[in-house]
Amino acid sequence: QVQLVESGGGLVQLGGSLRLSCAASVRISTINIMGWYRQAPGKQRELVATITSGDSTNYADSVKGRFTISRDNAKNTVNLQMNSLKPEDTAVYYCNGKRPFADYWGKGTLVTVSS
């Protein structure tokens, strides 16, 4: 069983930065795709960014140029650097890992951006 634990959320002002981290209980090199999703109040969960085991990345249009996803195989972590934060980035951010026939989720970390 893969466990994912997020950290780094908090309250930040408009235009500020935060760095989220996701620690995995297994070697992340064995997980095909790692990613971050978010869910704002009253909205569906949406993709933020993903990174493959080959380091290919994909971003939601709303975060392109502001967020950067990276993986550290030595530390078994996946990070999300978030810059130029906006109030609409306020959400619970979830770490996700995908293998064939398996989907793993963390419990989430809250990011609040105040105006």
Residue, then its C-alpha position, 0 to 999 in steps of 0.5 A: q500500500v502506497q501512502l502519500v503525505e502532503s505538507g507545506g500548505g498555509l495562508v499566504q497573501l496575493g502574489g506570494s509563494l508556497r512550496l508543497s511537498c508530498a512524501a511517498s512511502v515507496r520509491i517514487s521511481t516505481i510510480n508512473i505518474m505523480g501529480w497534484y490536484r486541488q479542490a476548491p469549496g463547492k467545486q470538483r477536484e481538478l488537475v494542477a500538474t503531473i510529472t512522469s517517471g521520465d520527468s515529463t510535466n503537464y500543467a493546467d492552463s490556469v497555473k502555467g508559468r506560475f507553478t512548477i512540479s518536480r520530483d526528488n527520487a532520492k528523497n521520494t518526494v514530489n514538490l509543487q512550487m507555487n508563485s504569484l498566488k491568486p485568491e482563486d488558487t485557494a483550495v485543498y491540494y492533494c498529492n496523487g500517484k498512479r500506477p497501472f490499475a492503481d490510484y493513490w491519494g494523500k489526505g490533502t493540505l489547505v492553501t489559502v490565498s488572501s487578497 
